[in-house]
């Protein structure tokens, strides 16, 4: 249960990455609760572009609070400098509260956290790593639909987290005062291997999904052969070789700290997602 003083600002809440996995859910929950929401994306009006700081002022105009999900990831070159500049622009525009989605196990994300904590803004940090929904909303979805997936053989088990939990914490932090100055490191209730995750999905789907472990070099070559952009390839390899090297194996208690309940578990996510047809070939 979330307690704390409810904020009453009539000004909009800016949701950056409002079309992404967490941002879309944060925006939907805010709308459902009757809050004004401004989506921060290149396609929105006014447009917001992390790479164009001249777009920030219009997006921030009149805003009281911001949900900040940096795209594509806080670990990419220049991200910390960009988001630090955004914090300063937000403070200058009159924003009082920022909720930051941070990266668990990423040194660069820690720098972005420290930069936010050094500002005059009220802040809440949600530190998360791999989502349940990476298996049903891009990332691994095409391979699952194709019935075969290959991943590096070096990947550690991961306590995947439900983005629904992240969204619930973010909305509470944007609309009440009790989460201000809090850092929540969030995971699911247990670490599971990628092979086990795929096996659970295959069973729920009712169709076999071949799982293959390959050396990291071979995996990277597969991405090159698929003609992915070089910057995306480097980001994927960095994440696989850094945050999935075992450093994020321990389960964290941030969901319970924030919401007073256990985090969502992977089996329940698989069961509910299977009913939506997300894993059925179109």
MINU-382639 format. One record per residue (C-alpha): residue number from 1; residue in one letter; x, y, z. Coordinates in nm, 3 decimals. Example, Ala and Ser with C-alpha at 12.3 -4.5 7.8 and 13.67 -1.06 7.14 Angstrom:
// residues 2
- 1	a	1.230	-0.450	0.780 $
- 2	s	1.367	-0.106	0.714 $
// end
This chain:
// residues 282
- 1	x	0.000	0.000	0.000 $
- 2	x	0.125	0.347	-0.088 $
- 3	x	0.068	0.625	0.160 $
- 4	x	0.175	0.987	0.169 $
- 5	x	0.041	1.329	0.092 $
- 6	x	-0.129	1.349	-0.246 $
- 7	x	0.001	1.628	-0.465 $
- 8	x	-0.263	1.858	-0.610 $
- 9	x	-0.086	2.040	-0.893 $
- 10	x	-0.312	2.102	-1.195 $
- 11	x	-0.009	2.137	-1.420 $
- 12	x	0.082	1.851	-1.652 $
- 13	x	0.321	1.570	-1.574 $
- 14	x	0.579	1.512	-1.847 $
- 15	x	0.637	1.144	-1.927 $
- 16	x	0.957	1.102	-2.126 $
- 17	x	0.967	0.782	-2.324 $
- 18	x	0.590	0.793	-2.308 $
- 19	x	0.555	0.539	-2.586 $
- 20	x	0.798	0.291	-2.431 $
- 21	x	0.740	-0.008	-2.205 $
- 22	x	0.741	0.183	-1.878 $
- 23	x	0.642	0.528	-2.002 $
- 24	x	0.326	0.413	-2.177 $
- 25	x	0.210	0.240	-1.860 $
- 26	x	0.300	0.539	-1.642 $
- 27	x	0.105	0.771	-1.874 $
- 28	x	-0.198	0.540	-1.883 $
- 29	x	-0.211	0.512	-1.504 $
- 30	x	-0.181	0.889	-1.466 $
- 31	x	-0.461	0.949	-1.717 $
- 32	x	-0.681	0.695	-1.542 $
- 33	x	-0.625	0.878	-1.214 $
- 34	x	-0.732	1.209	-1.372 $
- 35	x	-0.392	1.375	-1.407 $
- 36	x	-0.285	1.589	-1.700 $
- 37	x	-0.015	1.412	-1.898 $
- 38	x	0.226	1.541	-2.159 $
- 39	x	0.403	1.274	-2.362 $
- 40	x	0.769	1.341	-2.429 $
- 41	x	0.868	1.195	-2.766 $
- 42	x	0.980	1.309	-3.108 $
- 43	x	0.631	1.242	-3.244 $
- 44	x	0.447	1.433	-2.969 $
- 45	x	0.328	1.793	-2.974 $
- 46	x	0.532	1.969	-2.853 $
- 47	x	0.808	1.734	-2.965 $
- 48	x	1.081	1.622	-2.728 $
- 49	x	1.419	1.496	-2.847 $
- 50	x	1.702	1.403	-2.612 $
- 51	x	1.947	1.492	-2.888 $
- 52	x	1.799	1.840	-2.946 $
- 53	x	1.804	2.051	-2.630 $
- 54	x	1.617	2.328	-2.810 $
- 55	x	1.308	2.105	-2.791 $
- 56	x	1.319	2.079	-2.415 $
- 57	x	1.177	2.420	-2.318 $
- 58	x	0.841	2.371	-2.489 $
- 59	x	0.803	2.021	-2.346 $
- 60	x	0.884	2.148	-1.996 $
- 61	x	0.665	2.458	-2.010 $
- 62	x	0.425	2.458	-1.714 $
- 63	x	0.524	2.107	-1.604 $
- 64	x	0.538	2.021	-1.232 $
- 65	x	0.688	1.671	-1.242 $
- 66	x	0.877	1.452	-1.489 $
- 67	x	0.913	1.078	-1.541 $
- 68	x	1.255	1.045	-1.705 $
- 69	x	1.333	0.732	-1.905 $
- 70	x	1.640	0.801	-2.115 $
- 71	x	1.655	0.656	-2.464 $
- 72	x	1.817	0.437	-2.574 $
- 73	x	2.003	0.375	-2.246 $
- 74	x	2.195	0.566	-1.982 $
- 75	x	2.509	0.370	-2.070 $
- 76	x	2.548	0.515	-2.420 $
- 77	x	2.821	0.775	-2.476 $
- 78	x	2.712	1.126	-2.379 $
- 79	x	2.397	1.013	-2.196 $
- 80	x	2.507	1.130	-1.851 $
- 81	x	2.602	1.474	-1.979 $
- 82	x	2.273	1.503	-2.168 $
- 83	x	2.050	1.401	-1.880 $
- 84	x	2.243	1.625	-1.640 $
- 85	x	2.177	1.918	-1.871 $
- 86	x	1.811	1.816	-1.877 $
- 87	x	1.792	1.820	-1.494 $
- 88	x	1.921	2.176	-1.499 $
- 89	x	1.675	2.278	-1.770 $
- 90	x	1.389	2.119	-1.575 $
- 91	x	1.481	2.303	-1.257 $
- 92	x	1.509	2.632	-1.446 $
- 93	x	1.164	2.571	-1.599 $
- 94	x	1.005	2.532	-1.255 $
- 95	x	0.983	2.153	-1.235 $
- 96	x	0.996	2.040	-0.873 $
- 97	x	0.998	1.659	-0.894 $
- 98	x	1.178	1.408	-1.118 $
- 99	x	1.133	1.031	-1.112 $
- 100	x	1.429	0.868	-1.285 $
- 101	x	1.430	0.519	-1.434 $
- 102	x	1.789	0.410	-1.378 $
- 103	x	1.987	0.104	-1.487 $
- 104	x	2.079	-0.165	-1.238 $
- 105	x	2.445	-0.262	-1.264 $
- 106	x	2.539	0.018	-1.506 $
- 107	x	2.822	0.248	-1.387 $
- 108	x	2.696	0.526	-1.614 $
- 109	x	2.349	0.504	-1.463 $
- 110	x	2.499	0.553	-1.118 $
- 111	x	2.658	0.874	-1.247 $
- 112	x	2.317	0.989	-1.374 $
- 113	x	2.168	0.913	-1.032 $
- 114	x	2.435	1.114	-0.852 $
- 115	x	2.382	1.406	-1.087 $
- 116	x	2.010	1.411	-1.005 $
- 117	x	2.074	1.381	-0.633 $
- 118	x	2.306	1.684	-0.655 $
- 119	x	2.029	1.910	-0.787 $
- 120	x	1.773	2.110	-0.590 $
- 121	x	1.492	1.895	-0.734 $
- 122	x	1.285	1.647	-0.539 $
- 123	x	1.378	1.307	-0.679 $
- 124	x	1.290	0.941	-0.675 $
- 125	x	1.511	0.681	-0.843 $
- 126	x	1.382	0.346	-0.967 $
- 127	x	1.682	0.127	-1.047 $
- 128	x	1.588	-0.165	-1.271 $
- 129	x	1.743	-0.404	-1.519 $
- 130	x	1.578	-0.654	-1.757 $
- 131	x	1.200	-0.651	-1.786 $
- 132	x	0.956	-0.941	-1.818 $
- 133	x	0.813	-0.755	-2.115 $
- 134	x	1.138	-0.780	-2.311 $
- 135	x	1.007	-1.125	-2.405 $
- 136	x	0.676	-0.997	-2.542 $
- 137	x	0.738	-0.639	-2.657 $
- 138	x	1.030	-0.629	-2.904 $
- 139	x	1.382	-0.749	-2.805 $
- 140	x	1.318	-1.125	-2.810 $
- 141	x	0.968	-1.130	-2.958 $
- 142	x	1.059	-1.198	-3.321 $
- 143	x	1.275	-1.496	-3.226 $
- 144	x	1.005	-1.635	-2.999 $
- 145	x	0.749	-1.607	-3.278 $
- 146	x	0.994	-1.777	-3.515 $
- 147	x	1.034	-2.064	-3.269 $
- 148	x	1.409	-2.037	-3.217 $
- 149	x	1.634	-1.805	-3.019 $
- 150	x	2.011	-1.789	-2.979 $
- 151	x	2.173	-1.597	-2.694 $
- 152	x	2.529	-1.567	-2.563 $
- 153	x	2.645	-1.858	-2.347 $
- 154	x	2.787	-1.620	-2.086 $
- 155	x	2.454	-1.477	-1.965 $
- 156	x	2.386	-1.503	-1.593 $
- 157	x	2.041	-1.580	-1.455 $
- 158	x	1.847	-1.259	-1.397 $
- 159	x	1.574	-1.155	-1.149 $
- 160	x	1.361	-1.004	-1.426 $
- 161	x	1.118	-0.734	-1.313 $
- 162	x	0.762	-0.657	-1.420 $
- 163	x	0.722	-0.314	-1.578 $
- 164	x	0.379	-0.296	-1.416 $
- 165	x	0.557	-0.275	-1.081 $
- 166	x	0.785	-0.002	-1.211 $
- 167	x	0.489	0.197	-1.343 $
- 168	x	0.299	0.168	-1.015 $
- 169	x	0.598	0.299	-0.819 $
- 170	x	0.658	0.579	-1.067 $
- 171	x	0.299	0.702	-1.055 $
- 172	x	0.300	0.701	-0.676 $
- 173	x	0.627	0.894	-0.674 $
- 174	x	0.494	1.148	-0.925 $
- 175	x	0.169	1.210	-0.740 $
- 176	x	0.247	1.172	-0.368 $
- 177	x	0.523	1.302	-0.144 $
- 178	x	0.629	0.994	0.050 $
- 179	x	0.866	0.857	-0.216 $
- 180	x	1.071	1.173	-0.250 $
- 181	x	1.439	1.122	-0.180 $
- 182	x	1.401	0.744	-0.212 $
- 183	x	1.601	0.504	-0.428 $
- 184	x	1.424	0.177	-0.505 $
- 185	x	1.625	-0.107	-0.655 $
- 186	x	1.362	-0.331	-0.808 $
- 187	x	1.367	-0.694	-0.923 $
- 188	x	1.133	-0.986	-0.946 $
- 189	x	1.117	-1.238	-0.659 $
- 190	x	1.378	-1.479	-0.799 $
- 191	x	1.651	-1.507	-1.058 $
- 192	x	1.585	-1.737	-1.351 $
- 193	x	1.796	-1.828	-1.652 $
- 194	x	1.711	-1.716	-2.003 $
- 195	x	1.673	-2.080	-2.100 $
- 196	x	1.416	-2.133	-1.823 $
- 197	x	1.231	-1.815	-1.922 $
- 198	x	1.205	-1.934	-2.282 $
- 199	x	1.096	-2.281	-2.167 $
- 200	x	0.814	-2.132	-1.958 $
- 201	x	0.697	-1.924	-2.255 $
- 202	x	0.710	-2.227	-2.486 $
- 203	x	0.498	-2.431	-2.248 $
- 204	x	0.239	-2.155	-2.211 $
- 205	x	0.241	-2.094	-2.584 $
- 206	x	0.198	-2.462	-2.663 $
- 207	x	0.473	-2.453	-2.925 $
- 208	x	0.838	-2.548	-2.893 $
- 209	x	1.096	-2.269	-2.893 $
- 210	x	1.448	-2.385	-2.967 $
- 211	x	1.705	-2.228	-2.735 $
- 212	x	2.070	-2.217	-2.838 $
- 213	x	2.369	-2.084	-2.644 $
- 214	x	2.649	-1.946	-2.859 $
- 215	x	2.980	-1.770	-2.787 $
- 216	x	2.952	-1.393	-2.755 $
- 217	x	3.162	-1.342	-3.070 $
- 218	x	2.924	-1.560	-3.271 $
- 219	x	2.624	-1.379	-3.128 $
- 220	x	2.772	-1.043	-3.227 $
- 221	x	2.842	-1.171	-3.576 $
- 222	x	2.477	-1.274	-3.602 $
- 223	x	2.372	-0.919	-3.523 $
- 224	x	2.612	-0.789	-3.786 $
- 225	x	2.478	-1.037	-4.041 $
- 226	x	2.125	-0.916	-3.959 $
- 227	x	2.245	-0.565	-4.055 $
- 228	x	2.153	-0.401	-3.727 $
- 229	x	2.293	-0.049	-3.687 $
- 230	x	2.645	-0.058	-3.537 $
- 231	x	2.542	0.157	-3.238 $
- 232	x	2.261	-0.085	-3.152 $
- 233	x	2.496	-0.382	-3.180 $
- 234	x	2.746	-0.219	-2.945 $
- 235	x	2.471	-0.135	-2.696 $
- 236	x	2.336	-0.492	-2.693 $
- 237	x	2.682	-0.644	-2.654 $
- 238	x	2.767	-0.399	-2.376 $
- 239	x	2.448	-0.481	-2.184 $
- 240	x	2.490	-0.856	-2.229 $
- 241	x	2.854	-0.849	-2.121 $
- 242	x	2.808	-0.600	-1.834 $
- 243	x	2.474	-0.614	-1.655 $
- 244	x	2.427	-0.984	-1.729 $
- 245	x	2.767	-1.095	-1.601 $
- 246	x	2.625	-1.194	-1.262 $
- 247	x	2.642	-0.857	-1.087 $
- 248	x	2.261	-0.829	-1.091 $
- 249	x	2.196	-1.183	-0.972 $
- 250	x	2.094	-1.088	-0.614 $
- 251	x	1.724	-1.017	-0.561 $
- 252	x	1.643	-0.665	-0.437 $
- 253	x	1.350	-0.556	-0.221 $
- 254	x	1.260	-0.224	-0.383 $
- 255	x	0.908	-0.321	-0.489 $
- 256	x	0.813	-0.421	-0.136 $
- 257	x	0.978	-0.110	0.007 $
- 258	x	0.782	0.115	-0.227 $
- 259	x	0.447	-0.064	-0.251 $
- 260	x	0.427	-0.283	0.059 $
- 261	x	0.379	-0.601	-0.142 $
- 262	x	0.578	-0.867	-0.321 $
- 263	x	0.687	-0.802	-0.679 $
- 264	x	0.515	-0.970	-0.971 $
- 265	x	0.656	-1.308	-1.065 $
- 266	x	0.755	-1.436	-1.406 $
- 267	x	0.515	-1.730	-1.413 $
- 268	x	0.215	-1.502	-1.364 $
- 269	x	0.343	-1.270	-1.637 $
- 270	x	0.378	-1.564	-1.876 $
- 271	x	0.027	-1.690	-1.796 $
- 272	x	-0.143	-1.355	-1.852 $
- 273	x	0.061	-1.269	-2.161 $
- 274	x	-0.016	-1.604	-2.324 $
- 275	x	-0.388	-1.519	-2.309 $
- 276	x	-0.331	-1.201	-2.513 $
- 277	x	-0.196	-1.385	-2.817 $
- 278	x	0.128	-1.185	-2.808 $
- 279	x	0.329	-1.502	-2.874 $
- 280	x	0.111	-1.634	-3.153 $
- 281	x	0.231	-1.588	-3.511 $
- 282	x	0.016	-1.340	-3.696 $
// end
